[in-house]
Amino acid sequence: MAQVMNSVLLIGTRSSRMSVLNRALNEFGYEVMDRQELAEDLVTVVTSLSPDILVIGLDKPAPSLLEKLSLISKSAPLPVVMFVEQTTDNIVQQAIRSGVNAYIVADLQPQRLKTIIDIAVARFQEYQSLRDELEQTRNRLEDRKLLDKAKGLLMSRQGISEDQAYKKLRKMAMDKGETLAAVARNVIDVFNMLEEKAS
C-alpha cells in the first residue's frame, strides 16, 4: 500500500509566490511544516524536519541549490516539486538529475497544485522502486559471487564436489542461523587468513 504523503516543507524566494503556494497547499489539505527562504543548510533542514514532500518556488534555480538537492536525493530522498520563472534546457536536465520530480516553468496555477504533487509523488515512488530493485539485483549478484568463490575454495582445498561444497555451506548456514552469503564470506575470510599465515 502506498504511503500517504501529507507533510510539506515549502521553501523559496519572493513572499507573494510563497503565499500563493502556502494557501494552495493548505486548501488541498497538506500540512505545511515550515515556510522559509532558501536556507544555506537545506540538507540539514530537510533531514531534521523529515517532510514527506519538498515544494520549492524560485525565479531560477542556482547550481548550488541543485547540488544540495542531489545530496538530499542520496541521503534522505523525497518527492521534490519545483516552480520557477525562468529556465534553460541545461538547468532542466540538471534539476531532473538532482532528484526534482516535477519542474514547472512560469505556470503557477494553484488549482493544479495537487495534481502536480500527485504526479511528482508517483514518479518518485516509481523511481525508488526501480532503485530498490536494482540494489536487490546487485546484492543477489554479489551474494552469488561470494557463494561461488566459497564453493570453489572448499572444492579445491577439501577435494569435494560442487554439490558437496554447496550442501556443506548450506548446513553451516542453517546451524549458525545465518544467510548463505554471510557463511560464504566467513569461509572466504578463514581461507584468506590461513593463506596469510602459511605465506
JOTA-V766283 format. One record per backbone hydrogen bond with DSSP energy under -0.5 kcal/mol. NH is the residue of the N-H (numbers start at 1). CO is the residue of the C=O. If there is no record, write none. Layout:
# JOTA-V766283
<<NH | CO> <NH | CO>>
This chain:
# JOTA-V766283
<<6 | 4> <8 | 31> <9 | 53> <10 | 8> <10 | 34> <11 | 9> <11 | 55> <12 | 36> <13 | 57> <18 | 14> <19 | 15> <20 | 16> <21 | 17> <22 | 18> <23 | 19> <24 | 20> <25 | 21> <26 | 22> <27 | 23> <28 | 24> <29 | 26> <30 | 25> <31 | 6> <32 | 30> <33 | 8> <33 | 31> <34 | 8> <36 | 10> <39 | 37> <42 | 39> <42 | 40> <45 | 41> <46 | 42> <47 | 43> <48 | 44> <49 | 45> <50 | 46> <52 | 7> <53 | 7> <54 | 79> <55 | 9> <55 | 53> <56 | 81> <57 | 11> <58 | 83> <65 | 62> <66 | 62> <67 | 63> <68 | 64> <69 | 65> <70 | 66> <71 | 67> <72 | 68> <73 | 69> <74 | 70> <75 | 71> <76 | 72> <79 | 52> <81 | 54> <82 | 102> <83 | 56> <84 | 82> <84 | 104> <85 | 58> <85 | 59> <86 | 59> <92 | 88> <93 | 89> <94 | 90> <95 | 91> <96 | 92> <97 | 93> <98 | 94> <99 | 96> <100 | 95> <101 | 80> <102 | 80> <104 | 82> <104 | 102> <105 | 103> <106 | 84> <106 | 104> <109 | 107> <110 | 108> <112 | 109> <113 | 110> <116 | 112> <117 | 113> <118 | 114> <119 | 115> <120 | 116> <121 | 117> <122 | 118> <123 | 119> <124 | 120> <125 | 121> <126 | 122> <127 | 123> <128 | 124> <129 | 125> <130 | 126> <131 | 127> <132 | 128> <133 | 129> <134 | 130> <135 | 131> <136 | 132> <137 | 133> <138 | 134> <139 | 135> <140 | 136> <141 | 137> <142 | 138> <143 | 139> <144 | 140> <145 | 141> <146 | 142> <147 | 143> <148 | 144> <149 | 145> <150 | 146> <151 | 147> <152 | 148> <153 | 149> <154 | 150> <155 | 151> <156 | 152> <157 | 153> <158 | 154> <159 | 155> <160 | 154> <165 | 161> <166 | 162> <167 | 163> <168 | 164> <169 | 165> <170 | 166> <171 | 167> <172 | 168> <173 | 169> <174 | 170> <175 | 171> <176 | 172> <177 | 173> <178 | 173> <183 | 179> <184 | 180> <185 | 181> <186 | 182> <187 | 183> <188 | 184> <189 | 185> <190 | 186> <191 | 187> <192 | 188> <193 | 189> <194 | 190> <195 | 191> <196 | 192> <197 | 193> <198 | 194> <199 | 195>>
